């Protein structure tokens, strides 16, 4: 139930804020899509931790690339 709520919040972010920020994620899938996939695959706690770690790695000094949860 909470997983669906967090996915809902991420989707709101994708529809409202993300278009104004431009494409800045260095990874494929994007960090928000990665978070959704991680939540679906691993559940709330482990999925959230993986998503947070991914967001921390998405910076100008990172190569990026393809990275699925």
C-alpha positions, 0 to 999 in steps of 0.5 A, spaced: 500 500 500 505 504 501 509 502 495 503 504 491 503 511 494 510 513 493 510 510 486 504 515 485 508 521 488 514 519 483 509 520 478 506 526 480 513 529 480 514 526 473 508 530 470 509 536 474 516 538 476 520 534 471 518 537 465 521 544 467 528 541 470 530 538 463 533 531 462 539 531 467 539 524 469 546 521 466 543 514 467 538 510 463 532 509 466 532 516 469 532 516 476 525 517 477 523 511 473 529 507 477 526 509 483 519 506 481 522 499 478 526 499 485 520 500 489 516 494 485 522 489 485 524 490 492 519 493 496 519 500 500 525 499 505 530 496 500 527 499 494 527 506 497 534 505 499 536 503 492 533 509 489 536 514 494 543 511 493 542 512 485 540 519 486 546 520 490 550 517 484 547 521 479 552 527 479 556 531 474 562 527 476 559 520 474 559 517 468 552 514 468 550 509 463 545 503 463 543 501 470 537 497 472 535 495 479 
